[in-house]
Amino acid sequence: MTQTTEYKVTGMSCGHCEASVRGEVSKISGVEAISVDAKTGSLVVGSVHPIADADVLAAVDEAGYEAVRV
């Protein structure tokens, strides 16, 4: 069963921003699904096993944005 965790990302404004976040988050072991929406600033991460918030936040930071768990 896949569990999802939602984050609010600030600073995204376009498809390139979404792709940057998606690319970094996809590097996290165990991530199976990623939904990113620049207009709403949402990031939803799906995984079978729990993913550490710190890993997701670090990946978003690496992409050049800031996030908080919703």
N, CA, C, O and CB atoms as a CASP TS submission, in Angstrom:
PFRMAT TS
TARGET T0000
AUTHOR 0000-0000-0000
METHOD Language model
MODEL 1
PARENT N/A
ATOM      1  N   MET     1       0.840  -1.183   0.000  1.00  0.00           N
ATOM      2  CA  MET     1       0.000   0.000   0.000  1.00  0.00           C
ATOM      3  C   MET     1       0.883   1.243   0.000  1.00  0.00           C
ATOM      4  O   MET     1       1.808   1.357   0.804  1.00  0.00           O
ATOM      5  CB  MET     1      -0.954   0.000   1.217  1.00  0.00           C
ATOM      6  N   THR     2       0.597   2.154  -0.888  1.00  0.00           N
ATOM      7  CA  THR     2       1.384   3.376  -0.989  1.00  0.00           C
ATOM      8  C   THR     2       0.866   4.420  -0.014  1.00  0.00           C
ATOM      9  O   THR     2      -0.337   4.655   0.091  1.00  0.00           O
ATOM     10  CB  THR     2       1.357   3.923  -2.421  1.00  0.00           C
ATOM     11  N   GLN     3       1.800   5.041   0.697  1.00  0.00           N
ATOM     12  CA  GLN     3       1.427   6.149   1.578  1.00  0.00           C
ATOM     13  C   GLN     3       1.919   7.440   0.945  1.00  0.00           C
ATOM     14  O   GLN     3       2.932   7.444   0.245  1.00  0.00           O
ATOM     15  CB  GLN     3       2.020   5.965   3.018  1.00  0.00           C
ATOM     16  N   THR     4       1.216   8.525   1.185  1.00  0.00           N
ATOM     17  CA  THR     4       1.607   9.802   0.612  1.00  0.00           C
ATOM     18  C   THR     4       1.862  10.825   1.712  1.00  0.00           C
ATOM     19  O   THR     4       1.242  10.804   2.775  1.00  0.00           O
ATOM     20  CB  THR     4       0.531  10.310  -0.350  1.00  0.00           C
ATOM     21  N   THR     5       2.794  11.713   1.414  1.00  0.00           N
ATOM     22  CA  THR     5       3.116  12.806   2.322  1.00  0.00           C
ATOM     23  C   THR     5       3.114  14.083   1.496  1.00  0.00           C
ATOM     24  O   THR     5       3.681  14.114   0.404  1.00  0.00           O
ATOM     25  CB  THR     5       4.502  12.583   3.043  1.00  0.00           C
ATOM     26  N   GLU     6       2.481  15.143   2.006  1.00  0.00           N
ATOM     27  CA  GLU     6       2.367  16.387   1.270  1.00  0.00           C
ATOM     28  C   GLU     6       3.256  17.474   1.878  1.00  0.00           C
ATOM     29  O   GLU     6       3.407  17.579   3.095  1.00  0.00           O
ATOM     30  CB  GLU     6       0.914  16.846   1.239  1.00  0.00           C
ATOM     31  N   TYR     7       3.835  18.275   0.987  1.00  0.00           N
ATOM     32  CA  TYR     7       4.704  19.378   1.379  1.00  0.00           C
ATOM     33  C   TYR     7       4.271  20.628   0.634  1.00  0.00           C
ATOM     34  O   TYR     7       3.721  20.553  -0.465  1.00  0.00           O
ATOM     35  CB  TYR     7       6.197  19.050   1.094  1.00  0.00           C
ATOM     36  N   LYS     8       4.525  21.770   1.241  1.00  0.00           N
ATOM     37  CA  LYS     8       4.296  23.066   0.605  1.00  0.00           C
ATOM     38  C   LYS     8       5.666  23.603   0.196  1.00  0.00           C
ATOM     39  O   LYS     8       6.549  23.776   1.035  1.00  0.00           O
ATOM     40  CB  LYS     8       3.535  24.073   1.572  1.00  0.00           C
ATOM     41  N   VAL     9       5.833  23.865  -1.095  1.00  0.00           N
ATOM     42  CA  VAL     9       7.116  24.342  -1.629  1.00  0.00           C
ATOM     43  C   VAL     9       6.952  25.799  -2.038  1.00  0.00           C
ATOM     44  O   VAL     9       5.996  26.149  -2.731  1.00  0.00           O
ATOM     45  CB  VAL     9       7.593  23.469  -2.845  1.00  0.00           C
ATOM     46  N   THR    10       7.880  26.646  -1.611  1.00  0.00           N
ATOM     47  CA  THR    10       7.830  28.061  -1.982  1.00  0.00           C
ATOM     48  C   THR    10       8.887  28.367  -3.026  1.00  0.00           C
ATOM     49  O   THR    10       9.981  27.803  -3.017  1.00  0.00           O
ATOM     50  CB  THR    10       8.026  28.958  -0.747  1.00  0.00           C
ATOM     51  N   GLY    11       8.533  29.276  -3.929  1.00  0.00           N
ATOM     52  CA  GLY    11       9.480  29.751  -4.929  1.00  0.00           C
ATOM     53  C   GLY    11       9.307  29.168  -6.318  1.00  0.00           C
ATOM     54  O   GLY    11       9.929  29.650  -7.264  1.00  0.00           O
ATOM     55  N   MET    12       8.478  28.140  -6.467  1.00  0.00           N
ATOM     56  CA  MET    12       8.279  27.555  -7.793  1.00  0.00           C
ATOM     57  C   MET    12       7.335  28.435  -8.607  1.00  0.00           C
ATOM     58  O   MET    12       6.375  28.992  -8.075  1.00  0.00           O
ATOM     59  CB  MET    12       7.720  26.113  -7.682  1.00  0.00           C
ATOM     60  N   SER    13       7.623  28.553  -9.919  1.00  0.00           N
ATOM     61  CA  SER    13       6.751  29.378 -10.753  1.00  0.00           C
ATOM     62  C   SER    13       6.493  28.800 -12.144  1.00  0.00           C
ATOM     63  O   SER    13       5.730  29.380 -12.916  1.00  0.00           O
ATOM     64  CB  SER    13       7.344  30.740 -10.892  1.00  0.00           C
ATOM     65  N   CYS    14       7.115  27.670 -12.478  1.00  0.00           N
ATOM     66  CA  CYS    14       6.966  27.160 -13.844  1.00  0.00           C
ATOM     67  C   CYS    14       7.243  25.655 -13.922  1.00  0.00           C
ATOM     68  O   CYS    14       7.579  25.017 -12.925  1.00  0.00           O
ATOM     69  CB  CYS    14       7.906  27.912 -14.790  1.00  0.00           C
ATOM     70  N   GLY    15       7.096  25.118 -15.106  1.00  0.00           N
ATOM     71  CA  GLY    15       7.348  23.706 -15.338  1.00  0.00           C
ATOM     72  C   GLY    15       8.786  23.308 -15.070  1.00  0.00           C
ATOM     73  O   GLY    15       9.047  22.197 -14.610  1.00  0.00           O
ATOM     74  N   HIS    16       9.717  24.198 -15.349  1.00  0.00           N
ATOM     75  CA  HIS    16      11.129  23.902 -15.070  1.00  0.00           C
ATOM     76  C   HIS    16      11.345  23.746 -13.565  1.00  0.00           C
ATOM     77  O   HIS    16      12.103  22.882 -13.124  1.00  0.00           O
ATOM     78  CB  HIS    16      12.050  25.022 -15.635  1.00  0.00           C
ATOM     79  N   CYS    17      10.678  24.584 -12.789  1.00  0.00           N
ATOM     80  CA  CYS    17      10.763  24.481 -11.329  1.00  0.00           C
ATOM     81  C   CYS    17      10.247  23.116 -10.874  1.00  0.00           C
ATOM     82  O   CYS    17      10.876  22.449 -10.053  1.00  0.00           O
ATOM     83  CB  CYS    17       9.957  25.621 -10.647  1.00  0.00           C
ATOM     84  N   GLU    18       9.102  22.710 -11.413  1.00  0.00           N
ATOM     85  CA  GLU    18       8.524  21.416 -11.074  1.00  0.00           C
ATOM     86  C   GLU    18       9.487  20.284 -11.422  1.00  0.00           C
ATOM     87  O   GLU    18       9.673  19.353 -10.639  1.00  0.00           O
ATOM     88  CB  GLU    18       7.191  21.220 -11.801  1.00  0.00           C
ATOM     89  N   ALA    19      10.097  20.376 -12.608  1.00  0.00           N
ATOM     90  CA  ALA    19      11.026  19.331 -13.052  1.00  0.00           C
ATOM     91  C   ALA    19      12.253  19.263 -12.147  1.00  0.00           C
ATOM     92  O   ALA    19      12.750  18.172 -11.866  1.00  0.00           O
ATOM     93  CB  ALA    19      11.460  19.582 -14.504  1.00  0.00           C
ATOM     94  N   SER    20      12.743  20.399 -11.692  1.00  0.00           N
ATOM     95  CA  SER    20      13.911  20.429 -10.811  1.00  0.00           C
ATOM     96  C   SER    20      13.607  19.731  -9.488  1.00  0.00           C
ATOM     97  O   SER    20      14.398  18.921  -9.005  1.00  0.00           O
ATOM     98  CB  SER    20      14.358  21.880 -10.557  1.00  0.00           C
ATOM     99  N   VAL    21      12.450  20.056  -8.907  1.00  0.00           N
ATOM    100  CA  VAL    21      12.053  19.432  -7.648  1.00  0.00           C
ATOM    101  C   VAL    21      11.832  17.937  -7.855  1.00  0.00           C
ATOM    102  O   VAL    21      12.304  17.120  -7.066  1.00  0.00           O
ATOM    103  CB  VAL    21      10.775  20.095  -7.088  1.00  0.00           C
ATOM    104  N   ARG    22      11.113  17.584  -8.919  1.00  0.00           N
ATOM    105  CA  ARG    22      10.835  16.172  -9.210  1.00  0.00           C
ATOM    106  C   ARG    22      12.137  15.390  -9.381  1.00  0.00           C
ATOM    107  O   ARG    22      12.264  14.274  -8.877  1.00  0.00           O
ATOM    108  CB  ARG    22       9.965  16.041 -10.479  1.00  0.00           C
ATOM    109  N   GLY    23      13.093  15.970 -10.086  1.00  0.00           N
ATOM    110  CA  GLY    23      14.373  15.301 -10.327  1.00  0.00           C
ATOM    111  C   GLY    23      15.148  15.018  -9.058  1.00  0.00           C
ATOM    112  O   GLY    23      15.720  13.938  -8.910  1.00  0.00           O
ATOM    113  N   GLU    24      15.176  15.973  -8.139  1.00  0.00           N
ATOM    114  CA  GLU    24      15.914  15.774  -6.889  1.00  0.00           C
ATOM    115  C   GLU    24      15.197  14.791  -5.964  1.00  0.00           C
ATOM    116  O   GLU    24      15.834  13.924  -5.365  1.00  0.00           O
ATOM    117  CB  GLU    24      16.112  17.113  -6.172  1.00  0.00           C
ATOM    118  N   VAL    25      13.879  14.923  -5.846  1.00  0.00           N
ATOM    119  CA  VAL    25      13.120  14.041  -4.955  1.00  0.00           C
ATOM    120  C   VAL    25      13.159  12.600  -5.475  1.00  0.00           C
ATOM    121  O   VAL    25      13.153  11.656  -4.685  1.00  0.00           O
ATOM    122  CB  VAL    25      11.654  14.529  -4.825  1.00  0.00           C
ATOM    123  N   SER    26      13.197  12.433  -6.785  1.00  0.00           N
ATOM    124  CA  SER    26      13.213  11.079  -7.355  1.00  0.00           C
ATOM    125  C   SER    26      14.488  10.314  -7.014  1.00  0.00           C
ATOM    126  O   SER    26      14.529   9.092  -7.158  1.00  0.00           O
ATOM    127  CB  SER    26      13.055  11.150  -8.862  1.00  0.00           C
ATOM    128  N   LYS    27      15.517  11.006  -6.569  1.00  0.00           N
ATOM    129  CA  LYS    27      16.784  10.363  -6.187  1.00  0.00           C
ATOM    130  C   LYS    27      16.706   9.692  -4.814  1.00  0.00           C
ATOM    131  O   LYS    27      17.590   8.913  -4.456  1.00  0.00           O
ATOM    132  CB  LYS    27      17.910  11.391  -6.187  1.00  0.00           C
ATOM    133  N   ILE    28      15.663   9.985  -4.050  1.00  0.00           N
ATOM    134  CA  ILE    28      15.516   9.425  -2.705  1.00  0.00           C
ATOM    135  C   ILE    28      15.073   7.965  -2.814  1.00  0.00           C
ATOM    136  O   ILE    28      14.096   7.646  -3.492  1.00  0.00           O
ATOM    137  CB  ILE    28      14.493  10.254  -1.862  1.00  0.00           C
ATOM    138  N   SER    29      15.795   7.109  -2.147  1.00  0.00           N
ATOM    139  CA  SER    29      15.468   5.683  -2.163  1.00  0.00           C
ATOM    140  C   SER    29      14.083   5.442  -1.567  1.00  0.00           C
ATOM    141  O   SER    29      13.764   5.945  -0.489  1.00  0.00           O
ATOM    142  CB  SER    29      16.530   4.877  -1.389  1.00  0.00           C
ATOM    143  N   GLY    30      13.270   4.673  -2.276  1.00  0.00           N
ATOM    144  CA  GLY    30      11.943   4.326  -1.786  1.00  0.00           C
ATOM    145  C   GLY    30      10.821   5.167  -2.342  1.00  0.00           C
ATOM    146  O   GLY    30       9.653   4.806  -2.197  1.00  0.00           O
ATOM    147  N   VAL    31      11.144   6.295  -2.982  1.00  0.00           N
ATOM    148  CA  VAL    31      10.105   7.144  -3.559  1.00  0.00           C
ATOM    149  C   VAL    31       9.552   6.453  -4.806  1.00  0.00           C
ATOM    150  O   VAL    31      10.307   6.068  -5.700  1.00  0.00           O
ATOM    151  CB  VAL    31      10.664   8.570  -3.905  1.00  0.00           C
ATOM    152  N   GLU    32       8.234   6.301  -4.855  1.00  0.00           N
ATOM    153  CA  GLU    32       7.596   5.627  -5.981  1.00  0.00           C
ATOM    154  C   GLU    32       6.726   6.542  -6.827  1.00  0.00           C
ATOM    155  O   GLU    32       6.461   6.240  -7.991  1.00  0.00           O
ATOM    156  CB  GLU    32       6.770   4.494  -5.481  1.00  0.00           C
ATOM    157  N   ALA    33       6.279   7.658  -6.259  1.00  0.00           N
ATOM    158  CA  ALA    33       5.424   8.592  -6.992  1.00  0.00           C
ATOM    159  C   ALA    33       5.695  10.006  -6.505  1.00  0.00           C
ATOM    160  O   ALA    33       5.915  10.250  -5.319  1.00  0.00           O
ATOM    161  CB  ALA    33       3.923   8.231  -6.819  1.00  0.00           C
ATOM    162  N   ILE    34       5.673  10.934  -7.462  1.00  0.00           N
ATOM    163  CA  ILE    34       5.908  12.345  -7.128  1.00  0.00           C
ATOM    164  C   ILE    34       4.919  13.189  -7.924  1.00  0.00           C
ATOM    165  O   ILE    34       4.787  13.028  -9.137  1.00  0.00           O
ATOM    166  CB  ILE    34       7.396  12.773  -7.437  1.00  0.00           C
ATOM    167  N   SER    35       4.237  14.075  -7.240  1.00  0.00           N
ATOM    168  CA  SER    35       3.354  15.027  -7.897  1.00  0.00           C
ATOM    169  C   SER    35       3.783  16.421  -7.455  1.00  0.00           C
ATOM    170  O   SER    35       3.837  16.714  -6.261  1.00  0.00           O
ATOM    171  CB  SER    35       1.841  14.752  -7.554  1.00  0.00           C
ATOM    172  N   VAL    36       4.088  17.279  -8.429  1.00  0.00           N
ATOM    173  CA  VAL    36       4.536  18.634  -8.130  1.00  0.00           C
ATOM    174  C   VAL    36       3.663  19.619  -8.911  1.00  0.00           C
ATOM    175  O   VAL    36       3.417  19.423 -10.101  1.00  0.00           O
ATOM    176  CB  VAL    36       6.050  18.820  -8.485  1.00  0.00           C
ATOM    177  N   ASP    37       3.201  20.664  -8.250  1.00  0.00           N
ATOM    178  CA  ASP    37       2.380  21.682  -8.902  1.00  0.00           C
ATOM    179  C   ASP    37       2.894  23.057  -8.502  1.00  0.00           C
ATOM    180  O   ASP    37       2.747  23.473  -7.353  1.00  0.00           O
ATOM    181  CB  ASP    37       0.876  21.521  -8.525  1.00  0.00           C
ATOM    182  N   ALA    38       3.496  23.758  -9.454  1.00  0.00           N
ATOM    183  CA  ALA    38       4.074  25.076  -9.179  1.00  0.00           C
ATOM    184  C   ALA    38       3.000  26.100  -8.826  1.00  0.00           C
ATOM    185  O   ALA    38       3.230  26.979  -7.995  1.00  0.00           O
ATOM    186  CB  ALA    38       4.875  25.562 -10.385  1.00  0.00           C
ATOM    187  N   LYS    39       1.829  25.994  -9.450  1.00  0.00           N
ATOM    188  CA  LYS    39       0.765  26.976  -9.194  1.00  0.00           C
ATOM    189  C   LYS    39       0.280  26.950  -7.751  1.00  0.00           C
ATOM    190  O   LYS    39       0.031  27.995  -7.150  1.00  0.00           O
ATOM    191  CB  LYS    39      -0.408  26.726 -10.123  1.00  0.00           C
ATOM    192  N   THR    40       0.147  25.744  -7.199  1.00  0.00           N
ATOM    193  CA  THR    40      -0.341  25.626  -5.821  1.00  0.00           C
ATOM    194  C   THR    40       0.804  25.472  -4.821  1.00  0.00           C
ATOM    195  O   THR    40       0.597  25.577  -3.612  1.00  0.00           O
ATOM    196  CB  THR    40      -1.293  24.439  -5.702  1.00  0.00           C
ATOM    197  N   GLY    41       2.014  25.222  -5.332  1.00  0.00           N
ATOM    198  CA  GLY    41       3.165  25.031  -4.457  1.00  0.00           C
ATOM    199  C   GLY    41       3.140  23.698  -3.739  1.00  0.00           C
ATOM    200  O   GLY    41       3.756  23.543  -2.684  1.00  0.00           O
ATOM    201  N   SER    42       2.428  22.730  -4.308  1.00  0.00           N
ATOM    202  CA  SER    42       2.326  21.451  -3.609  1.00  0.00           C
ATOM    203  C   SER    42       3.293  20.406  -4.167  1.00  0.00           C
ATOM    204  O   SER    42       3.600  20.374  -5.358  1.00  0.00           O
ATOM    205  CB  SER    42       0.904  20.929  -3.693  1.00  0.00           C
ATOM    206  N   LEU    43       3.750  19.565  -3.265  1.00  0.00           N
ATOM    207  CA  LEU    43       4.581  18.413  -3.582  1.00  0.00           C
ATOM    208  C   LEU    43       3.997  17.249  -2.803  1.00  0.00           C
ATOM    209  O   LEU    43       3.871  17.316  -1.580  1.00  0.00           O
ATOM    210  CB  LEU    43       6.108  18.656  -3.227  1.00  0.00           C
ATOM    211  N   VAL    44       3.640  16.186  -3.503  1.00  0.00           N
ATOM    212  CA  VAL    44       3.122  14.986  -2.851  1.00  0.00           C
ATOM    213  C   VAL    44       4.069  13.843  -3.209  1.00  0.00           C
ATOM    214  O   VAL    44       4.328  13.573  -4.381  1.00  0.00           O
ATOM    215  CB  VAL    44       1.632  14.670  -3.294  1.00  0.00           C
ATOM    216  N   VAL    45       4.576  13.183  -2.178  1.00  0.00           N
ATOM    217  CA  VAL    45       5.530  12.094  -2.355  1.00  0.00           C
ATOM    218  C   VAL    45       4.865  10.793  -1.929  1.00  0.00           C
ATOM    219  O   VAL    45       4.339  10.691  -0.820  1.00  0.00           O
ATOM    220  CB  VAL    45       6.837  12.347  -1.541  1.00  0.00           C
ATOM    221  N   GLY    46       4.888   9.804  -2.809  1.00  0.00           N
ATOM    222  CA  GLY    46       4.320   8.506  -2.513  1.00  0.00           C
ATOM    223  C   GLY    46       5.411   7.465  -2.345  1.00  0.00           C
ATOM    224  O   GLY    46       6.395   7.451  -3.084  1.00  0.00           O
ATOM    225  N   SER    47       5.224   6.588  -1.358  1.00  0.00           N
ATOM    226  CA  SER    47       6.214   5.543  -1.089  1.00  0.00           C
ATOM    227  C   SER    47       5.542   4.377  -0.373  1.00  0.00           C
ATOM    228  O   SER    47       4.487   4.536   0.241  1.00  0.00           O
ATOM    229  CB  SER    47       7.394   6.099  -0.241  1.00  0.00           C
ATOM    230  N   VAL    48       6.163   3.211  -0.458  1.00  0.00           N
ATOM    231  CA  VAL    48       5.642   2.050   0.259  1.00  0.00           C
ATOM    232  C   VAL    48       6.076   2.122   1.721  1.00  0.00           C
ATOM    233  O   VAL    48       5.296   1.818   2.624  1.00  0.00           O
ATOM    234  CB  VAL    48       6.131   0.726  -0.397  1.00  0.00           C
ATOM    235  N   HIS    49       7.323   2.526   1.944  1.00  0.00           N
ATOM    236  CA  HIS    49       7.871   2.657   3.294  1.00  0.00           C
ATOM    237  C   HIS    49       8.011   4.140   3.625  1.00  0.00           C
ATOM    238  O   HIS    49       8.155   4.957   2.716  1.00  0.00           O
ATOM    239  CB  HIS    49       9.248   1.926   3.419  1.00  0.00           C
ATOM    240  N   PRO    50       7.972   4.500   4.893  1.00  0.00           N
ATOM    241  CA  PRO    50       8.114   5.909   5.271  1.00  0.00           C
ATOM    242  C   PRO    50       9.423   6.516   4.749  1.00  0.00           C
ATOM    243  O   PRO    50      10.483   5.891   4.800  1.00  0.00           O
ATOM    244  CB  PRO    50       8.050   6.050   6.792  1.00  0.00           C
ATOM    245  N   ILE    51       9.318   7.729   4.255  1.00  0.00           N
ATOM    246  CA  ILE    51      10.481   8.497   3.796  1.00  0.00           C
ATOM    247  C   ILE    51      10.709   9.598   4.824  1.00  0.00           C
ATOM    248  O   ILE    51       9.764  10.274   5.229  1.00  0.00           O
ATOM    249  CB  ILE    51      10.264   9.095   2.336  1.00  0.00           C
ATOM    250  N   ALA    52      11.944   9.782   5.243  1.00  0.00           N
ATOM    251  CA  ALA    52      12.253  10.812   6.234  1.00  0.00           C
ATOM    252  C   ALA    52      11.980  12.204   5.656  1.00  0.00           C
ATOM    253  O   ALA    52      12.414  12.522   4.549  1.00  0.00           O
ATOM    254  CB  ALA    52      13.727  10.699   6.694  1.00  0.00           C
ATOM    255  N   ASP    53      11.260  13.023   6.415  1.00  0.00           N
ATOM    256  CA  ASP    53      11.005  14.397   5.985  1.00  0.00           C
ATOM    257  C   ASP    53      12.303  15.124   5.678  1.00  0.00           C
ATOM    258  O   ASP    53      12.378  15.897   4.723  1.00  0.00           O
ATOM    259  CB  ASP    53      10.222  15.155   7.053  1.00  0.00           C
ATOM    260  N   ALA    54      13.320  14.877   6.483  1.00  0.00           N
ATOM    261  CA  ALA    54      14.612  15.553   6.287  1.00  0.00           C
ATOM    262  C   ALA    54      15.182  15.259   4.909  1.00  0.00           C
ATOM    263  O   ALA    54      15.801  16.131   4.300  1.00  0.00           O
ATOM    264  CB  ALA    54      15.613  15.123   7.366  1.00  0.00           C
ATOM    265  N   ASP    55      14.981  14.034   4.404  1.00  0.00           N
ATOM    266  CA  ASP    55      15.478  13.680   3.077  1.00  0.00           C
ATOM    267  C   ASP    55      14.745  14.457   1.988  1.00  0.00           C
ATOM    268  O   ASP    55      15.359  14.947   1.040  1.00  0.00           O
ATOM    269  CB  ASP    55      15.332  12.176   2.838  1.00  0.00           C
ATOM    270  N   VAL    56      13.435  14.561   2.134  1.00  0.00           N
ATOM    271  CA  VAL    56      12.637  15.297   1.141  1.00  0.00           C
ATOM    272  C   VAL    56      12.976  16.784   1.192  1.00  0.00           C
ATOM    273  O   VAL    56      13.159  17.416   0.151  1.00  0.00           O
ATOM    274  CB  VAL    56      11.119  15.083   1.386  1.00  0.00           C
ATOM    275  N   LEU    57      13.060  17.335   2.381  1.00  0.00           N
ATOM    276  CA  LEU    57      13.384  18.763   2.522  1.00  0.00           C
ATOM    277  C   LEU    57      14.763  19.072   1.962  1.00  0.00           C
ATOM    278  O   LEU    57      14.960  20.117   1.343  1.00  0.00           O
ATOM    279  CB  LEU    57      13.313  19.189   3.993  1.00  0.00           C
ATOM    280  N   ALA    58      15.719  18.174   2.174  1.00  0.00           N
ATOM    281  CA  ALA    58      17.071  18.367   1.640  1.00  0.00           C
ATOM    282  C   ALA    58      17.059  18.305   0.119  1.00  0.00           C
ATOM    283  O   ALA    58      17.772  19.070  -0.531  1.00  0.00           O
ATOM    284  CB  ALA    58      18.037  17.308   2.208  1.00  0.00           C
ATOM    285  N   ALA    59      16.266  17.414  -0.460  1.00  0.00           N
ATOM    286  CA  ALA    59      16.172  17.300  -1.915  1.00  0.00           C
ATOM    287  C   ALA    59      15.562  18.562  -2.515  1.00  0.00           C
ATOM    288  O   ALA    59      16.038  19.057  -3.536  1.00  0.00           O
ATOM    289  CB  ALA    59      15.338  16.070  -2.307  1.00  0.00           C
ATOM    290  N   VAL    60      14.520  19.079  -1.889  1.00  0.00           N
ATOM    291  CA  VAL    60      13.888  20.312  -2.369  1.00  0.00           C
ATOM    292  C   VAL    60      14.881  21.469  -2.258  1.00  0.00           C
ATOM    293  O   VAL    60      14.964  22.305  -3.158  1.00  0.00           O
ATOM    294  CB  VAL    60      12.589  20.625  -1.561  1.00  0.00           C
ATOM    295  N   ASP    61      15.626  21.518  -1.168  1.00  0.00           N
ATOM    296  CA  ASP    61      16.652  22.544  -0.984  1.00  0.00           C
ATOM    297  C   ASP    61      17.716  22.440  -2.083  1.00  0.00           C
ATOM    298  O   ASP    61      18.166  23.454  -2.616  1.00  0.00           O
ATOM    299  CB  ASP    61      17.306  22.412   0.411  1.00  0.00           C
ATOM    300  N   GLU    62      18.105  21.229  -2.410  1.00  0.00           N
ATOM    301  CA  GLU    62      19.104  21.005  -3.471  1.00  0.00           C
ATOM    302  C   GLU    62      18.585  21.522  -4.815  1.00  0.00           C
ATOM    303  O   GLU    62      19.364  21.978  -5.653  1.00  0.00           O
ATOM    304  CB  GLU    62      19.458  19.495  -3.581  1.00  0.00           C
ATOM    305  N   ALA    63      17.278  21.450  -5.015  1.00  0.00           N
ATOM    306  CA  ALA    63      16.676  21.954  -6.245  1.00  0.00           C
ATOM    307  C   ALA    63      16.580  23.480  -6.243  1.00  0.00           C
ATOM    308  O   ALA    63      16.299  24.092  -7.273  1.00  0.00           O
ATOM    309  CB  ALA    63      15.291  21.345  -6.439  1.00  0.00           C
ATOM    310  N   GLY    64      16.817  24.091  -5.073  1.00  0.00           N
ATOM    311  CA  GLY    64      16.813  25.551  -4.990  1.00  0.00           C
ATOM    312  C   GLY    64      15.554  26.152  -4.394  1.00  0.00           C
ATOM    313  O   GLY    64      15.292  27.341  -4.572  1.00  0.00           O
ATOM    314  N   TYR    65      14.774  25.347  -3.690  1.00  0.00           N
ATOM    315  CA  TYR    65      13.510  25.811  -3.117  1.00  0.00           C
ATOM    316  C   TYR    65      13.424  25.437  -1.647  1.00  0.00           C
ATOM    317  O   TYR    65      14.272  24.711  -1.128  1.00  0.00           O
ATOM    318  CB  TYR    65      12.315  25.222  -3.885  1.00  0.00           C
ATOM    319  N   GLU    66      12.398  25.937  -0.986  1.00  0.00           N
ATOM    320  CA  GLU    66      12.182  25.609   0.419  1.00  0.00           C
ATOM    321  C   GLU    66      10.843  24.903   0.544  1.00  0.00           C
ATOM    322  O   GLU    66       9.901  25.203  -0.189  1.00  0.00           O
ATOM    323  CB  GLU    66      12.228  26.884   1.317  1.00  0.00           C
ATOM    324  N   ALA    67      10.766  23.958   1.481  1.00  0.00           N
ATOM    325  CA  ALA    67       9.528  23.217   1.682  1.00  0.00           C
ATOM    326  C   ALA    67       9.277  22.983   3.163  1.00  0.00           C
ATOM    327  O   ALA    67      10.200  22.971   3.977  1.00  0.00           O
ATOM    328  CB  ALA    67       9.574  21.884   0.935  1.00  0.00           C
ATOM    329  N   VAL    68       8.006  22.799   3.487  1.00  0.00           N
ATOM    330  CA  VAL    68       7.578  22.397   4.814  1.00  0.00           C
ATOM    331  C   VAL    68       6.522  21.316   4.643  1.00  0.00           C
ATOM    332  O   VAL    68       5.765  21.322   3.672  1.00  0.00           O
ATOM    333  CB  VAL    68       7.030  23.611   5.639  1.00  0.00           C
ATOM    334  N   ARG    69       6.479  20.391   5.592  1.00  0.00           N
ATOM    335  CA  ARG    69       5.468  19.342   5.538  1.00  0.00           C
ATOM    336  C   ARG    69       4.112  19.939   5.902  1.00  0.00           C
ATOM    337  O   ARG    69       4.008  20.753   6.820  1.00  0.00           O
ATOM    338  CB  ARG    69       5.830  18.166   6.493  1.00  0.00           C
ATOM    339  N   VAL    70       3.093  19.536   5.187  1.00  0.00           N
ATOM    340  CA  VAL    70       1.729  20.029   5.431  1.00  0.00           C
ATOM    341  C   VAL    70       1.035  19.087   6.389  1.00  0.00           C
ATOM    342  O   VAL    70      -0.125  19.305   6.737  1.00  0.00           O
ATOM    343  CB  VAL    70       0.921  20.155   4.103  1.00  0.00           C
TER
END
